[in-house]
């Protein structure tokens, strides 16, 4: 007899890159152009030496089991960074937990928060969105509801699309600021609105802030804990912020981040993660301490992105509907003709440049797929490679 699998797995959608891979099967790549990928949002800047050295120096720690709660020194480093970055004060013993990257935590948090026995358990997400939000909701036994982004409002999510009855069933709200893929940053007034809704209906807000340190002006993006503190919400009730070193410090392979916020939620989350077996390796903890305690490499990393966006954005703005985002390392570009999939396939077939169709990052909601007609371009490669990709995109558009 064949064992039965968890039926909720059947509700999962294929990941965008799997869908794109299937669409590109059979395409013969042009031999005259070397491949350039702007599709995958994987940081490719060099890993800072101080992080690598801290990792090497801590290798003897592999001889010990790590605690799920992490070393006190790591929790201190996390809350120290939060104080310097956002001006907020948290208790390292009860309000912060190290995690193996924000992706792991975004998924696990839903399994901690959602009560599937409650009728109509719902998770609200922005749309387009990071696909982990939806997968986490479905595997926790919840339904999903989407708030579409509005290009007329700098791609802000239209939370007004969620009706009162849906908010009443909502147990978890995912927000992403700066946004993936749009780069939009949520202002204080938007946080106030969401906090008011959370107070009224009792849902948890999970704020995905992994792009917070890549921005282009002098003003750093507002964070959720900072917004809460400004609004007098000192205990961070029903609020959890999640962040990561992957983008900030160009260490996606380190798999290191932390969650911080409501102490009650942190207690339950620690219990879940203790059984889940997701403690961070001791050498990774030591490398993370070095990373959170240093800002010089972050400033240098940010300068590299600023240089790329300064060079690439004007060139692409001449042929696509695109502008410099608030933050993040993506350009969210409208394509001529409005067919994002055809645009991506044609660009790959003729110029060997990979981009991600926006419709694959969204779901049809409220009668429309808000990612349709746009592509996501990740400026993660070196400046020269990104500029060459932009030239090819411009040539492709002009040829068609």
Buried (B, 14 or more C-beta within 10 A) or exposed (E): EEEEEEEBEEBEEEEBBEBBEEBBEEEEBEEEBEEBBBBEBBBBBEBBEBBBEBBEEBEEBEEEEBBBBBBEBBBBBBBBBBEEBBEBEBEBEBBBBBBBBBBBBBBBBBBBBBEEEEEEBBBBBBBBBBBBBBBBBBBBBBBBBBBBBBBEEBBBBBBEBBEEEBBEBBBBBBBBBBBBBBBBBBBEEBBBEBBEBBEEBEBBBBBBBBBBBBBBEEEBBBBBBBBBBBEEBEEBBBBBBBBBBBBBBBBBEBBBBBBBBBBBBBEEBBEBBEEBEBBBBBBBBBBBBBBBBBBEBBEEBBEBBBEBBEBBBEBBBEBBBBBBBBBBBBBBBBBEEEBBBBBBBBBBBBBBBBBBBBBBBBBBBEEEBBBBBBBBBBBBBEBEBBBBBBBBBBBBBEEE
